[in-house]
Amino acid sequence: MELLFIDAMGKPLWMWLGFFALVLVLLVLDLGVLNRKNHDIGMRQSLLLSAFYISLGVAFGGFIWWELGSEAGMQYLTGFVVEKSLAMDNIFVIAMIFGYFAIPKQFQHRVLVYGILGVVILRGIMIAAGAAIVEEYEWVLYLFAAFLIFTGIRMLMAGEGDFDVSANPVFKFMSKRFRVTKELHGEKFIVRRTDPLTMKRQTWITPLLLALVMVELADVIFAVDSIPAIFAITTDPYLVFTSNIFAILGLRALYFALASLIHRFVYLKYALSLVLVFIGGKIFVADALGLAKIPPMWSLSITLGILLAGILSSLWKTRHEQTAPVLLIDAQPACSAESTGKA
């Protein structure tokens, strides 16, 4: 039993093991039991799952509050809210990727399953690396803060912009170097088929695999903003990791719930920009005022206020607009051309 109380990155080992066990149970339940087969996920099921994951994330914040104190609880909740909001922005990009490759709804689930598993592993690696760097070089936090301010201002200036899949260098490389089928082959990422030029059996990748790679790449891009943001809120590795993972776990359900509505959140990107500027700026403001840090309750309240203002004003502005189901493709895909690059 003493082993469970060994210190692991500032927290007893049992807290880490308990969290990993909970995540594993959730992944098995959601991805392995409730959604074993590819099928259309309806709005009602998506909303229920999203509400469940959000409620669970908030409830875990209650556990943090009870176990580690109010300051840790508010830092966790602030991080969870920020990460969840950034995930909403990521949903629009994912919808555009699926639209570009014409991935039907019943196969989008498979891409998101592997995508979420990859994201969890990737975020874990990035957070562990970030925690080690911050612990060794505390001044890195000021670089994170300056980067967040720069990113927020850039987002404000740039406004809305589309994610151009065709211009992505990774997509160009894979399309050129690998054999890519013109059509989907069910839920398969890789198939064996005859090359029309050599008449030999060759390994081909499908548009489903390209979509998966683009989704993972999109998360890497978003993590560049996400990881500095959470470390600017708290440097506690446990709070950073748990708030990140809880925000990610419900991403699949959140996508199916909001993909056809995301166009209505016209001011969300601007609200996120202000949140990033605030999170980065509060570190410099605290130094200027001679404070150890801005009180966590202020941070949580201001963050929630900015995001709620952005969401509510967006919904009011677009209240007469209808949903845009075009982002959830129902038809079978048809690519314009078939790549015959060498594998």
VEXZA-683533 format. One record per residue (C-alpha): residue in three letters; x, y, z. Coordinates in pm, 1 decimal. Example, Ala and Ser with C-alpha at 12.3 -4.5 7.8 and 13.67 -1.06 7.14 Angstrom:
<site residuo="ALA" px="1230.0" py="-450.0" pz="780.0"/>
<site residuo="SER" px="1367.0" py="-106.0" pz="714.0"/>
//
This chain:
<site residuo="MET" px="0.0" py="0.0" pz="0.0"/>
<site residuo="GLU" px="288.3" py="235.3" pz="63.3"/>
<site residuo="LEU" px="368.2" py="217.5" pz="-307.6"/>
<site residuo="LEU" px="40.7" py="398.4" pz="-385.5"/>
<site residuo="PHE" px="155.4" py="701.8" pz="-188.5"/>
<site residuo="ILE" px="490.7" py="739.2" pz="-362.5"/>
<site residuo="ASP" px="534.0" py="1089.8" pz="-503.4"/>
<site residuo="ALA" px="489.2" py="1102.6" pz="-882.0"/>
<site residuo="MET" px="537.2" py="1449.6" pz="-1033.6"/>
<site residuo="GLY" px="412.1" py="1617.6" pz="-718.0"/>
<site residuo="LYS" px="111.8" py="1392.6" pz="-655.0"/>
<site residuo="PRO" px="70.8" py="1051.2" pz="-486.7"/>
<site residuo="LEU" px="82.7" py="762.9" pz="-729.7"/>
<site residuo="TRP" px="-276.1" py="657.8" pz="-654.6"/>
<site residuo="MET" px="-410.8" py="981.3" pz="-802.7"/>
<site residuo="TRP" px="-237.1" py="913.2" pz="-1132.9"/>
<site residuo="LEU" px="-337.1" py="545.1" pz="-1139.3"/>
<site residuo="GLY" px="-696.3" py="631.0" pz="-1052.2"/>
<site residuo="PHE" px="-716.2" py="886.9" pz="-1332.7"/>
<site residuo="PHE" px="-561.7" py="650.1" pz="-1590.4"/>
<site residuo="ALA" px="-803.3" py="375.7" pz="-1483.1"/>
<site residuo="LEU" px="-1098.3" py="614.4" pz="-1524.2"/>
<site residuo="VAL" px="-980.0" py="721.3" pz="-1871.1"/>
<site residuo="LEU" px="-934.6" py="358.5" pz="-1975.2"/>
<site residuo="VAL" px="-1285.3" py="268.2" pz="-1859.0"/>
<site residuo="LEU" px="-1430.4" py="567.1" pz="-2047.4"/>
<site residuo="LEU" px="-1244.1" py="478.5" pz="-2367.5"/>
<site residuo="VAL" px="-1351.6" py="114.7" pz="-2350.9"/>
<site residuo="LEU" px="-1711.6" py="212.5" pz="-2275.5"/>
<site residuo="ASP" px="-1739.4" py="481.5" pz="-2542.0"/>
<site residuo="LEU" px="-1523.4" py="341.8" pz="-2820.9"/>
<site residuo="GLY" px="-1539.2" py="-30.5" pz="-2753.0"/>
<site residuo="VAL" px="-1891.1" py="-91.8" pz="-2618.6"/>
<site residuo="LEU" px="-2131.6" py="186.4" pz="-2718.0"/>
<site residuo="ASN" px="-1984.0" py="234.8" pz="-3064.0"/>
<site residuo="ARG" px="-1833.6" py="-96.0" pz="-3172.3"/>
<site residuo="LYS" px="-1988.7" py="-73.7" pz="-3519.7"/>
<site residuo="ASN" px="-1972.9" py="208.9" pz="-3770.2"/>
<site residuo="HIS" px="-2307.6" py="387.5" pz="-3775.9"/>
<site residuo="ASP" px="-2458.6" py="731.4" pz="-3796.4"/>
<site residuo="ILE" px="-2443.0" py="897.9" pz="-3455.9"/>
<site residuo="GLY" px="-2759.5" py="1099.2" pz="-3406.5"/>
<site residuo="MET" px="-2787.9" py="1445.1" pz="-3256.2"/>
<site residuo="ARG" px="-2962.0" py="1317.2" pz="-2942.6"/>
<site residuo="GLN" px="-2692.6" py="1058.4" pz="-2867.4"/>
<site residuo="SER" px="-2417.7" py="1314.1" pz="-2937.8"/>
<site residuo="LEU" px="-2571.4" py="1573.9" pz="-2707.3"/>
<site residuo="LEU" px="-2619.9" py="1319.6" pz="-2429.1"/>
<site residuo="LEU" px="-2260.8" py="1197.4" pz="-2457.0"/>
<site residuo="SER" px="-2130.4" py="1555.4" pz="-2469.8"/>
<site residuo="ALA" px="-2331.1" py="1646.8" pz="-2160.7"/>
<site residuo="PHE" px="-2200.5" py="1334.5" pz="-1986.0"/>
<site residuo="TYR" px="-1834.8" py="1413.6" pz="-2061.2"/>
<site residuo="ILE" px="-1869.0" py="1779.0" pz="-1966.5"/>
<site residuo="SER" px="-2045.7" py="1686.1" pz="-1642.5"/>
<site residuo="LEU" px="-1777.9" py="1429.0" pz="-1565.9"/>
<site residuo="GLY" px="-1503.1" py="1683.1" pz="-1631.6"/>
<site residuo="VAL" px="-1669.0" py="1934.8" pz="-1399.3"/>
<site residuo="ALA" px="-1727.1" py="1664.3" pz="-1136.4"/>
<site residuo="PHE" px="-1358.7" py="1574.2" pz="-1150.9"/>
<site residuo="GLY" px="-1291.1" py="1940.7" pz="-1082.6"/>
<site residuo="GLY" px="-1499.8" py="1896.8" pz="-767.5"/>
<site residuo="PHE" px="-1276.1" py="1606.7" pz="-666.1"/>
<site residuo="ILE" px="-966.8" py="1823.5" pz="-726.2"/>
<site residuo="TRP" px="-1123.9" py="2100.3" pz="-515.9"/>
<site residuo="TRP" px="-1196.3" py="1856.7" pz="-231.7"/>
<site residuo="GLU" px="-862.6" py="1673.3" pz="-245.1"/>
<site residuo="LEU" px="-617.0" py="1953.6" pz="-331.9"/>
<site residuo="GLY" px="-797.6" py="2271.0" pz="-226.4"/>
<site residuo="SER" px="-996.0" py="2554.2" pz="-384.6"/>
<site residuo="GLU" px="-701.8" py="2711.1" pz="-568.8"/>
<site residuo="ALA" px="-615.7" py="2385.5" pz="-746.6"/>
<site residuo="GLY" px="-984.9" py="2327.8" pz="-819.0"/>
<site residuo="MET" px="-1027.7" py="2667.1" pz="-985.0"/>
<site residuo="GLN" px="-705.2" py="2624.7" pz="-1183.9"/>
<site residuo="TYR" px="-827.6" py="2288.5" pz="-1310.4"/>
<site residuo="LEU" px="-1170.0" py="2427.9" pz="-1406.0"/>
<site residuo="THR" px="-1012.5" py="2726.9" pz="-1584.0"/>
<site residuo="GLY" px="-786.4" py="2492.9" pz="-1779.3"/>
<site residuo="PHE" px="-1077.1" py="2262.0" pz="-1860.8"/>
<site residuo="VAL" px="-1291.5" py="2550.6" pz="-1988.6"/>
<site residuo="VAL" px="-1010.4" py="2691.8" pz="-2203.8"/>
<site residuo="GLU" px="-918.2" py="2351.9" pz="-2349.5"/>
<site residuo="LYS" px="-1282.6" py="2266.5" pz="-2421.7"/>
<site residuo="SER" px="-1329.3" py="2599.6" pz="-2597.5"/>
<site residuo="LEU" px="-1019.6" py="2547.4" pz="-2811.0"/>
<site residuo="ALA" px="-1155.3" py="2201.1" pz="-2896.1"/>
<site residuo="MET" px="-1470.8" py="2365.9" pz="-3032.3"/>
<site residuo="ASP" px="-1255.1" py="2565.4" pz="-3272.1"/>
<site residuo="ASN" px="-1085.5" py="2240.3" pz="-3371.8"/>
<site residuo="ILE" px="-1422.9" py="2088.5" pz="-3462.8"/>
<site residuo="PHE" px="-1463.1" py="2328.5" pz="-3754.4"/>
<site residuo="VAL" px="-1128.5" py="2217.2" pz="-3897.8"/>
<site residuo="ILE" px="-1218.4" py="1849.1" pz="-3856.5"/>
<site residuo="ALA" px="-1548.6" py="1909.6" pz="-4036.4"/>
<site residuo="MET" px="-1362.9" py="2073.7" pz="-4324.8"/>
<site residuo="ILE" px="-1122.8" py="1778.1" pz="-4347.0"/>
<site residuo="PHE" px="-1410.8" py="1530.5" pz="-4364.4"/>
<site residuo="GLY" px="-1583.5" py="1748.9" pz="-4621.8"/>
<site residuo="TYR" px="-1270.3" py="1768.6" pz="-4838.0"/>
<site residuo="PHE" px="-1226.5" py="1390.7" pz="-4846.5"/>
<site residuo="ALA" px="-1605.3" py="1331.7" pz="-4863.1"/>
<site residuo="ILE" px="-1600.6" py="1094.4" pz="-4566.5"/>
<site residuo="PRO" px="-1952.7" py="961.6" pz="-4494.2"/>
<site residuo="LYS" px="-2086.6" py="996.3" pz="-4140.4"/>
<site residuo="GLN" px="-2066.9" py="624.2" pz="-4065.8"/>
<site residuo="PHE" px="-1690.5" py="628.8" pz="-4129.2"/>
<site residuo="GLN" px="-1618.3" py="959.4" pz="-3957.4"/>
<site residuo="HIS" px="-1660.7" py="776.1" pz="-3628.7"/>
<site residuo="ARG" px="-1370.4" py="539.6" pz="-3708.6"/>
<site residuo="VAL" px="-1137.5" py="827.5" pz="-3793.4"/>
<site residuo="LEU" px="-1228.9" py="1008.7" pz="-3471.2"/>
<site residuo="VAL" px="-1176.9" py="693.9" pz="-3261.9"/>
<site residuo="TYR" px="-816.8" py="654.1" pz="-3375.6"/>
<site residuo="GLY" px="-776.4" py="1030.6" pz="-3382.3"/>
<site residuo="ILE" px="-870.0" py="1067.3" pz="-3014.9"/>
<site residuo="LEU" px="-642.8" py="780.3" pz="-2910.5"/>
<site residuo="GLY" px="-356.5" py="945.9" pz="-3098.3"/>
<site residuo="VAL" px="-436.4" py="1285.5" pz="-2947.9"/>
<site residuo="VAL" px="-435.8" py="1146.1" pz="-2591.3"/>
<site residuo="ILE" px="-91.0" py="993.0" pz="-2643.9"/>
<site residuo="LEU" px="42.2" py="1302.1" pz="-2821.3"/>
<site residuo="ARG" px="-84.8" py="1543.7" pz="-2555.1"/>
<site residuo="GLY" px="62.2" py="1323.0" pz="-2283.8"/>
<site residuo="ILE" px="405.7" py="1339.8" pz="-2445.6"/>
<site residuo="MET" px="385.7" py="1714.5" pz="-2504.4"/>
<site residuo="ILE" px="265.3" py="1788.0" pz="-2150.3"/>
<site residuo="ALA" px="537.1" py="1569.8" pz="-1995.5"/>
<site residuo="ALA" px="799.9" py="1750.9" pz="-2203.8"/>
<site residuo="GLY" px="650.4" py="2090.9" pz="-2118.4"/>
<site residuo="ALA" px="640.3" py="2012.5" pz="-1746.4"/>
<site residuo="ALA" px="1005.6" py="1905.0" pz="-1748.7"/>
<site residuo="ILE" px="1109.3" py="2222.7" pz="-1932.5"/>
<site residuo="VAL" px="908.7" py="2454.3" pz="-1704.3"/>
<site residuo="GLU" px="1043.4" py="2285.5" pz="-1391.6"/>
<site residuo="GLU" px="1401.8" py="2329.4" pz="-1512.7"/>
<site residuo="TYR" px="1363.1" py="2672.8" pz="-1670.6"/>
<site residuo="GLU" px="1086.0" py="2874.1" pz="-1504.5"/>
<site residuo="TRP" px="1146.8" py="3171.2" pz="-1733.8"/>
<site residuo="VAL" px="998.3" py="2966.1" pz="-2017.4"/>
<site residuo="LEU" px="656.5" py="3061.9" pz="-1876.7"/>
<site residuo="TYR" px="720.5" py="3418.5" pz="-1994.0"/>
<site residuo="LEU" px="790.6" py="3288.4" pz="-2344.0"/>
<site residuo="PHE" px="462.7" py="3094.3" pz="-2330.1"/>
<site residuo="ALA" px="281.9" py="3408.9" pz="-2213.2"/>
<site residuo="ALA" px="431.9" py="3624.1" pz="-2489.5"/>
<site residuo="PHE" px="345.6" py="3356.8" pz="-2746.3"/>
<site residuo="LEU" px="-16.6" py="3345.9" pz="-2627.7"/>
<site residuo="ILE" px="-48.1" py="3723.8" pz="-2654.1"/>
<site residuo="PHE" px="101.1" py="3715.7" pz="-3003.8"/>
<site residuo="THR" px="-126.8" py="3428.8" pz="-3109.5"/>
<site residuo="GLY" px="-436.0" py="3597.8" pz="-2968.4"/>
<site residuo="ILE" px="-361.8" py="3924.3" pz="-3149.5"/>
<site residuo="ARG" px="-290.3" py="3736.0" pz="-3471.3"/>
<site residuo="MET" px="-624.0" py="3554.3" pz="-3443.8"/>
<site residuo="LEU" px="-802.5" py="3886.1" pz="-3388.1"/>
<site residuo="MET" px="-636.9" py="4040.6" pz="-3693.1"/>
<site residuo="ALA" px="-680.4" py="3736.7" pz="-3917.9"/>
<site residuo="GLY" px="-1046.0" py="3674.1" pz="-3837.4"/>
<site residuo="GLU" px="-1208.7" py="3372.2" pz="-3995.1"/>
<site residuo="GLY" px="-1010.9" py="3158.9" pz="-4236.4"/>
<site residuo="ASP" px="-1049.9" py="2818.1" pz="-4399.8"/>
<site residuo="PHE" px="-820.5" py="2523.3" pz="-4339.4"/>
<site residuo="ASP" px="-682.0" py="2444.2" pz="-4686.1"/>
<site residuo="VAL" px="-620.2" py="2069.2" pz="-4693.3"/>
<site residuo="SER" px="-491.3" py="2068.3" pz="-5050.9"/>
<site residuo="ALA" px="-215.9" py="2317.4" pz="-4965.2"/>
<site residuo="ASN" px="-92.5" py="2119.0" pz="-4665.0"/>
<site residuo="PRO" px="267.2" py="1998.9" pz="-4722.7"/>
<site residuo="VAL" px="205.9" py="1665.9" pz="-4544.7"/>
<site residuo="PHE" px="-96.7" py="1598.8" pz="-4765.5"/>
<site residuo="LYS" px="104.6" py="1687.1" pz="-5076.1"/>
<site residuo="PHE" px="389.1" py="1458.1" pz="-4968.4"/>
<site residuo="MET" px="160.8" py="1161.7" pz="-4899.2"/>
<site residuo="SER" px="-34.6" py="1210.4" pz="-5222.4"/>
<site residuo="LYS" px="288.7" py="1213.0" pz="-5419.6"/>
<site residuo="ARG" px="480.9" py="936.2" pz="-5243.9"/>
<site residuo="PHE" px="203.0" py="683.8" pz="-5173.7"/>
<site residuo="ARG" px="-53.6" py="505.1" pz="-5386.0"/>
<site residuo="VAL" px="-389.3" py="653.3" pz="-5290.1"/>
<site residuo="THR" px="-718.8" py="498.4" pz="-5397.8"/>
<site residuo="LYS" px="-977.9" py="717.1" pz="-5562.9"/>
<site residuo="GLU" px="-1260.6" py="577.0" pz="-5353.2"/>
<site residuo="LEU" px="-1312.2" py="456.9" pz="-4997.2"/>
<site residuo="HIS" px="-1290.5" py="86.1" pz="-4919.0"/>
<site residuo="GLY" px="-1533.7" py="65.6" pz="-4633.4"/>
<site residuo="GLU" px="-1362.0" py="136.6" pz="-4303.0"/>
<site residuo="LYS" px="-1018.5" py="25.5" pz="-4424.3"/>
<site residuo="PHE" px="-718.0" py="255.8" pz="-4402.9"/>
<site residuo="ILE" px="-493.5" py="32.4" pz="-4617.8"/>
<site residuo="VAL" px="-587.2" py="-212.1" pz="-4895.5"/>
<site residuo="ARG" px="-418.0" py="-450.9" pz="-5137.1"/>
<site residuo="ARG" px="-517.3" py="-409.4" pz="-5500.2"/>
<site residuo="THR" px="-380.1" py="-439.7" pz="-5854.4"/>
<site residuo="ASP" px="-182.4" py="-145.6" pz="-5987.8"/>
<site residuo="PRO" px="-333.0" py="-58.5" pz="-6330.5"/>
<site residuo="LEU" px="12.1" py="35.1" pz="-6464.0"/>
<site residuo="THR" px="216.6" py="-268.2" pz="-6350.6"/>
<site residuo="MET" px="-70.0" py="-517.0" pz="-6308.1"/>
<site residuo="LYS" px="90.4" py="-625.8" pz="-5980.8"/>
<site residuo="ARG" px="-70.4" py="-646.2" pz="-5639.1"/>
<site residuo="GLN" px="35.8" py="-337.6" pz="-5442.9"/>
<site residuo="THR" px="-40.4" py="-174.1" pz="-5110.5"/>
<site residuo="TRP" px="-260.8" py="134.9" pz="-5135.9"/>
<site residuo="ILE" px="-377.5" py="382.1" pz="-4875.3"/>
<site residuo="THR" px="-733.5" py="511.7" pz="-4877.8"/>
<site residuo="PRO" px="-872.9" py="865.0" pz="-4834.1"/>
<site residuo="LEU" px="-979.6" py="751.6" pz="-4485.5"/>
<site residuo="LEU" px="-613.2" py="725.7" pz="-4380.3"/>
<site residuo="LEU" px="-535.9" py="1066.2" pz="-4531.4"/>
<site residuo="ALA" px="-826.1" py="1213.0" pz="-4332.8"/>
<site residuo="LEU" px="-689.9" py="1053.0" pz="-4013.4"/>
<site residuo="VAL" px="-342.3" py="1196.2" pz="-4073.3"/>
<site residuo="MET" px="-488.3" py="1542.6" pz="-4136.7"/>
<site residuo="VAL" px="-697.6" py="1524.0" pz="-3816.9"/>
<site residuo="GLU" px="-389.2" py="1429.0" pz="-3613.1"/>
<site residuo="LEU" px="-189.4" py="1705.7" pz="-3779.2"/>
<site residuo="ALA" px="-464.0" py="1957.5" pz="-3703.0"/>
<site residuo="ASP" px="-440.8" py="1864.5" pz="-3335.5"/>
<site residuo="VAL" px="-64.0" py="1918.1" pz="-3339.3"/>
<site residuo="ILE" px="-127.5" py="2267.9" pz="-3473.0"/>
<site residuo="PHE" px="-392.8" py="2338.6" pz="-3208.6"/>
<site residuo="ALA" px="-170.2" py="2194.5" pz="-2934.8"/>
<site residuo="VAL" px="80.9" py="2470.0" pz="-3011.4"/>
<site residuo="ASP" px="-173.8" py="2713.1" pz="-2864.0"/>
<site residuo="SER" px="-328.8" py="2472.0" pz="-2615.8"/>
<site residuo="ILE" px="-20.7" py="2356.0" pz="-2425.0"/>
<site residuo="PRO" px="122.7" py="2705.2" pz="-2354.9"/>
<site residuo="ALA" px="-227.2" py="2820.7" pz="-2252.5"/>
<site residuo="ILE" px="-270.5" py="2555.6" pz="-1986.2"/>
<site residuo="PHE" px="83.7" py="2602.7" pz="-1851.9"/>
<site residuo="ALA" px="12.0" py="2975.3" pz="-1823.1"/>
<site residuo="ILE" px="-283.0" py="2882.6" pz="-1599.3"/>
<site residuo="THR" px="-102.1" py="2626.4" pz="-1383.6"/>
<site residuo="THR" px="231.2" py="2446.2" pz="-1390.0"/>
<site residuo="ASP" px="102.6" py="2151.1" pz="-1188.2"/>
<site residuo="PRO" px="150.6" py="1850.5" pz="-1424.5"/>
<site residuo="TYR" px="-148.3" py="1667.5" pz="-1277.3"/>
<site residuo="LEU" px="-386.6" py="1958.6" pz="-1331.8"/>
<site residuo="VAL" px="-244.8" py="2026.3" pz="-1678.2"/>
<site residuo="PHE" px="-280.0" py="1664.8" pz="-1789.5"/>
<site residuo="THR" px="-620.3" py="1589.2" pz="-1639.5"/>
<site residuo="SER" px="-786.6" py="1909.0" pz="-1766.5"/>
<site residuo="ASN" px="-643.9" py="1846.2" pz="-2114.4"/>
<site residuo="ILE" px="-752.3" py="1484.4" pz="-2133.6"/>
<site residuo="PHE" px="-1103.3" py="1547.7" pz="-2000.5"/>
<site residuo="ALA" px="-1147.0" py="1821.6" pz="-2263.2"/>
<site residuo="ILE" px="-1033.1" py="1581.8" pz="-2537.3"/>
<site residuo="LEU" px="-1229.9" py="1271.1" pz="-2433.9"/>
<site residuo="GLY" px="-1563.7" py="1418.7" pz="-2535.0"/>
<site residuo="LEU" px="-1433.5" py="1558.9" pz="-2863.6"/>
<site residuo="ARG" px="-1591.5" py="1285.9" pz="-3079.2"/>
<site residuo="ALA" px="-1938.5" py="1335.5" pz="-2929.3"/>
<site residuo="LEU" px="-1896.0" py="1713.2" pz="-2938.3"/>
<site residuo="TYR" px="-1807.5" py="1696.2" pz="-3307.5"/>
<site residuo="PHE" px="-2125.5" py="1511.1" pz="-3404.9"/>
<site residuo="ALA" px="-2330.2" py="1746.4" pz="-3187.2"/>
<site residuo="LEU" px="-2185.6" py="2073.0" pz="-3319.0"/>
<site residuo="ALA" px="-2040.6" py="2008.2" pz="-3665.8"/>
<site residuo="SER" px="-2358.6" py="2123.4" pz="-3840.2"/>
<site residuo="LEU" px="-2394.6" py="2421.6" pz="-3603.2"/>
<site residuo="ILE" px="-2037.1" py="2544.2" pz="-3572.7"/>
<site residuo="HIS" px="-2090.8" py="2806.7" pz="-3844.9"/>
<site residuo="ARG" px="-2322.3" py="2987.9" pz="-3602.4"/>
<site residuo="PHE" px="-2040.7" py="3057.5" pz="-3355.2"/>
<site residuo="VAL" px="-1920.0" py="3353.8" pz="-3558.0"/>
<site residuo="TYR" px="-1760.5" py="3531.7" pz="-3262.8"/>
<site residuo="LEU" px="-1605.2" py="3225.5" pz="-3098.1"/>
<site residuo="LYS" px="-1264.9" py="3275.8" pz="-3258.3"/>
<site residuo="TYR" px="-1256.0" py="3637.1" pz="-3139.3"/>
<site residuo="ALA" px="-1354.9" py="3529.1" pz="-2787.3"/>
<site residuo="LEU" px="-1079.3" py="3266.8" pz="-2790.9"/>
<site residuo="SER" px="-832.8" py="3532.6" pz="-2906.9"/>
<site residuo="LEU" px="-919.3" py="3753.0" pz="-2609.5"/>
<site residuo="VAL" px="-891.2" py="3454.8" pz="-2373.5"/>
<site residuo="LEU" px="-541.1" py="3376.0" pz="-2503.8"/>
<site residuo="VAL" px="-437.2" py="3741.0" pz="-2467.3"/>
<site residuo="PHE" px="-580.2" py="3750.2" pz="-2114.4"/>
<site residuo="ILE" px="-413.0" py="3424.4" pz="-2005.7"/>
<site residuo="GLY" px="-77.7" py="3536.0" pz="-2141.9"/>
<site residuo="GLY" px="-112.7" py="3894.4" pz="-2022.5"/>
<site residuo="LYS" px="-204.5" py="3807.5" pz="-1663.8"/>
<site residuo="ILE" px="144.8" py="3670.1" pz="-1603.7"/>
<site residuo="PHE" px="302.0" py="4005.1" pz="-1693.0"/>
<site residuo="VAL" px="29.7" py="4198.8" pz="-1507.3"/>
<site residuo="ALA" px="87.9" py="3994.6" pz="-1191.5"/>
<site residuo="ASP" px="459.8" py="4078.3" pz="-1208.0"/>
<site residuo="ALA" px="386.1" py="4447.1" pz="-1264.6"/>
<site residuo="LEU" px="154.2" py="4455.4" pz="-961.6"/>
<site residuo="GLY" px="396.4" py="4260.0" pz="-746.0"/>
<site residuo="LEU" px="158.1" py="3964.3" pz="-713.7"/>
<site residuo="ALA" px="260.7" py="3601.0" pz="-708.8"/>
<site residuo="LYS" px="-26.2" py="3534.8" pz="-951.3"/>
<site residuo="ILE" px="-367.6" py="3665.9" pz="-1046.4"/>
<site residuo="PRO" px="-622.6" py="3504.4" pz="-808.1"/>
<site residuo="PRO" px="-758.9" py="3183.7" pz="-967.3"/>
<site residuo="MET" px="-1120.0" py="3293.4" pz="-908.1"/>
<site residuo="TRP" px="-1059.2" py="3605.9" pz="-1115.8"/>
<site residuo="SER" px="-900.5" py="3401.2" pz="-1392.9"/>
<site residuo="LEU" px="-1189.5" py="3153.8" pz="-1401.5"/>
<site residuo="SER" px="-1456.2" py="3425.9" pz="-1389.2"/>
<site residuo="ILE" px="-1299.2" py="3642.5" pz="-1660.2"/>
<site residuo="THR" px="-1237.2" py="3340.8" pz="-1887.0"/>
<site residuo="LEU" px="-1596.7" py="3220.2" pz="-1850.7"/>
<site residuo="GLY" px="-1728.3" py="3573.6" pz="-1902.5"/>
<site residuo="ILE" px="-1536.9" py="3623.5" pz="-2229.2"/>
<site residuo="LEU" px="-1636.2" py="3283.9" pz="-2370.1"/>
<site residuo="LEU" px="-2002.8" py="3314.0" pz="-2270.3"/>
<site residuo="ALA" px="-2019.1" py="3661.2" pz="-2423.7"/>
<site residuo="GLY" px="-1871.5" py="3527.9" pz="-2747.9"/>
<site residuo="ILE" px="-2104.3" py="3226.5" pz="-2763.7"/>
<site residuo="LEU" px="-2424.2" py="3409.3" pz="-2669.0"/>
<site residuo="SER" px="-2358.4" py="3702.7" pz="-2902.3"/>
<site residuo="SER" px="-2284.4" py="3454.8" pz="-3183.7"/>
<site residuo="LEU" px="-2609.0" py="3266.1" pz="-3130.8"/>
<site residuo="TRP" px="-2802.5" py="3593.6" pz="-3116.8"/>
<site residuo="LYS" px="-2647.9" py="3722.7" pz="-3438.2"/>
<site residuo="THR" px="-2719.3" py="3397.1" pz="-3625.5"/>
<site residuo="ARG" px="-3055.0" py="3322.1" pz="-3461.3"/>
<site residuo="HIS" px="-3236.3" py="3327.3" pz="-3796.7"/>
<site residuo="GLU" px="-2986.9" py="3100.4" pz="-3971.9"/>
<site residuo="GLN" px="-3046.3" py="2729.5" pz="-4019.6"/>
<site residuo="THR" px="-2803.4" py="2446.2" pz="-3958.4"/>
<site residuo="ALA" px="-2548.6" py="2352.6" pz="-4222.4"/>
<site residuo="PRO" px="-2568.5" py="1972.5" pz="-4256.7"/>
<site residuo="VAL" px="-2339.7" py="1989.3" pz="-4560.2"/>
<site residuo="LEU" px="-2045.0" py="1938.6" pz="-4323.8"/>
<site residuo="LEU" px="-2173.2" py="1592.0" pz="-4233.8"/>
<site residuo="ILE" px="-2137.6" py="1406.2" pz="-4561.7"/>
<site residuo="ASP" px="-2396.2" py="1137.3" pz="-4634.2"/>
<site residuo="ALA" px="-2292.8" py="1044.9" pz="-4986.3"/>
<site residuo="GLN" px="-2015.5" py="807.8" pz="-5085.2"/>
<site residuo="PRO" px="-1691.8" py="989.7" pz="-5167.7"/>
<site residuo="ALA" px="-1551.8" py="1040.2" pz="-5511.4"/>
<site residuo="CYS" px="-1204.1" py="1184.7" pz="-5543.2"/>
<site residuo="SER" px="-1119.2" py="1379.9" pz="-5852.2"/>
<site residuo="ALA" px="-817.7" py="1173.2" pz="-5941.8"/>
<site residuo="GLU" px="-628.5" py="867.0" pz="-5827.3"/>
<site residuo="SER" px="-271.6" py="900.6" pz="-5711.6"/>
<site residuo="THR" px="-17.3" py="654.2" pz="-5845.3"/>
<site residuo="GLY" px="280.6" py="765.5" pz="-5644.1"/>
<site residuo="LYS" px="523.0" py="502.4" pz="-5522.2"/>
<site residuo="ALA" px="470.4" py="351.9" pz="-5182.0"/>
//
